[in-house]
Amino acid sequence: MLKGKHLIDPMDFSLIELEEIFELSDRIVSNPENFLDVCKGKLLATLFYEPSTRTRFSFEAAMLRLGGQIIGFSEPNSSSASKGESISDTIRTVACYADIAVMRHPKEGAPRVAAMNSDIPVINAGDGGHQHPTQTLTDLITIRAAKGKLTGLKIGLCGDLMFGRTVHSLIKALSRYEGNEFILISPKELQVPSYIKSEVLEKNNIKYKEVERLEEVMEEIDILYMTRVQKERFFNEEDYIRLKDSYILDKTKMDMASQDLIVMHPLPRVNEIAVEVDKDPRAWYFKQAKYGMFARMALICKLLGVDE
């Protein structure tokens, strides 16, 4: 069903298609040895026009663990983009050599332009502050692994909710599943954009509330999705100093939470989760990074039409 498709936006796949990817990911996690050669002879092109650690490494690890190979570049100066080549010409050329391509680009919409001009599947690995669909896929697979479901959950999203593309994409994705509620934890300066509230949450009658302090809601949430609050986002330094500690997750705040809580973070982390939390079994952010590789393995298999 997914063979030959592109993944540019988290909403590109139906819930049925997502379930196909989830089930394949489960099989990969359970029996990775069954998938060692499914992409033998296949090439993944990694077109990274801006720096990346986790996303690029996880795609490369995914393809290598499937028995495939990789070509590509990790920054534009090592490609013909430095000579002014257009994205459409780059992808047309790359499609002559590779079977599937993954692109990260600072300009919003660049991977969509590539997909419109490509004969091979194109995966968006992040375009500016716009979309990051494989992170959303990772997040859904992680939640499903931890909770056994994607419905009836109370999700706390904490930190920079205005500029965080991972947060916007996750709200859209989880809003498609019944019974989910959102608690939006941020300073007023960094609240979720009004269009997300009106076009996604309110339009679909999804319950949500906005609070400024993490301590207020630790007892009631099932999932805590942490992001970084950046000093430079504030107009007033006094406001930042007053609020900054509210968005640092430490042992004291964890003691307020349910034993069934899971803590997630798209990484990289700076200081918003204290290192002492890493030892708590409810800390899932490094497991989440590993599930990112499994999610991308499943996605590559589906878009190439290969299986065990």
Summary of the structure (lengths in Angstrom):
residues: 308
radius of gyration: 19.6
end to end distance: 16.1
largest distance: 57.8
contacts: 1024
relative contact order: 0.16
helix: 44%
strand: 16%
